[in-house]
């Protein structure tokens, strides 16, 4: 009343609500085709479920879709097994090949070619007093000849004619290994200062390190070997080994630790047989016409090969060969003076000839010429041979 307290009602227009009509495809039981849109969704890694995380790792792993990628190969159990089998086969084959090669005999050593002709420095040989050949005034004593020992039928192996010589720094006639063997000074040609070269003293069986004249056999540097069957005697270095090859003392080896050795071998020869026939039987590779007459310090007659590596000492029905052998595969002679020492000291039983005085001193001047002081000495008895018959 009075127009107060009366609520005026206002009419508002109804809100417009969008209404879509049902698509006509749904009428009459039709089955419409529904198309979905691909929507890209960005999510954080931490928000992935375990299944989604595993699928993501497979999709982003290295080598995805590449079967021969190293990652896929080394994680493939089948590939690991096959590779292991192949490696085992290769390893087994390699080991088998190695041991088969080791079991095969080594090929024979090749014959060394002759070295080129290079002029070698002049090295003075120990002086040989005999200059002419004379007939022996007396035959060597015929000691008892063993009759129960069978003759050797094997051939003698001889050193090559093209072997070189080991260096001799002080030019005293001894190589570097021989300087050590005889305890001489490799930088001084006359270690004991007595006026005689070290090599000359050894060659004449005197001590190269003794101040006073002293026989080599009394120096302790060498020993005397006496063959218990054939009774010949000779000197050899104290530090060398002695071995009997055939149990009958026909073949004896005097050896160094480096493999070099000197062989002393006894061979039978028929009485009156020409020397050439003996060479054809026991030394077919040697030339009988090149050997020269020789006599040891004890005046034991014999023969010498030109290179001084082979010596022969005959007596009735027998010949003793002293032969140097280098180490296997080597073409250098380290102990040329030692083989000369053994030949120089050779004697048959009953030979008691005294060792003569040492050789004269040898002086080298700046022009590498050699001056030898003359000495008067008796001419040793030698063996007379002829090239046509080759008999003793």
Steps between C-alpha positions, in 0.01 A plus 500: 500500500585856444731353250740361772593139558368391175750278305505573143536202290708545187487257219838405354534339165594129512870416446599378159620137543662360181329185394643287224277278312592129482685433182288346240733197481368374832146490376368184365773285674778630285868435616695813433877521443674667788830678426745578779756779481867440588588726787862558604542487871814622679573333832796499741719183524434477867128487438523180288371175631745201515348355185528830319858547621597153366342572162677836487841338572451245223405770254804718579765227557826511281485270201119492497393312191859400404555124564878516433568798721771412765254570781253249360771243412669494838170471681385219275558165672509307173769730355714467815487117482590492128788747545637298793499180294683671210768645731550162666549331161756763391690474829507119492617502137777753574632301798491176299689661210769633736570161659495323164763748373710440810487124446627525142876450459686824422610546138867431428717812534572673173854490376644846564593687189858598450557848645604776261869536447594775742868552573549404863758670720828319497531286811837343549479125547716351776834441334565152371871434516509224239526635145603189312386143495742237620469131550443386858821357637311261722159340484250585773504249784253226426315471828263221567212515255161393638371197313171441680342837407300493175583753230287811458288486187343849517623792296674796661315831483732784402456878544424723204790660314325841505480552877604845620702589810381667819632857554849545649505860628863510615632283213685262731372180336223435758134570431284676758357169638854359519622810687239420765589129493872563566438804730704734277443873447292551181648851463866397534675265253760403767316464831798396713742742329765238431546598134291216356148538363226322694397289197859399429552385858180291494597354162838389640338370822625776732298693758394839351442659843812380678777752566765230492522234226244243606357201317131524417427165666628644832280811481169335590347631176516161328493131589656198329267235363632143471290262292465183713477270194724655232729683746548821300540822703397861439414820689152654523354804685423433866147642474398281205300178535632163376261237366558148372267446204524127421602334832825380340682835509533506123295821483547763773345850509648804679212748526426858605178622663411683177475180295835512323717191532819335379475134404791257526418183306705184444452314171663179380708480181643193336875476500638636172165645392544828304393809688258589220312175564457585867366843403254343256369276779488731803529853353348504151436876523866581567776550242810298585712715270445815710633371834856592599760343723483594866675420828377564855713661770596147604617437142213262431466492117164562343303689236315834511209639300580849363248680725646344816167346611587136422813299590594135436746291702577154354670196641506141374144387424335811648438871438383750763303798362470819708199690358343832604118533493330843530174545688180407317419760237814708566748599229764651728790318670548616859766251610746470214797521741353224718492245219861598419587459869358148503687407181820658631481293821415169325735207553489123488600291804870489574572843347682691772644785288529818706309815404736733310559866585221745416477667163680829431326824586290663229473880477228685308578840349258772385487365145360164619811316384640219710863474601618164630831468678689205347569204722710192449317179580513138381271406213231260626455164336204487261321254282577478133200454275452497125194628318497202264513221756393674819690257721681566826 
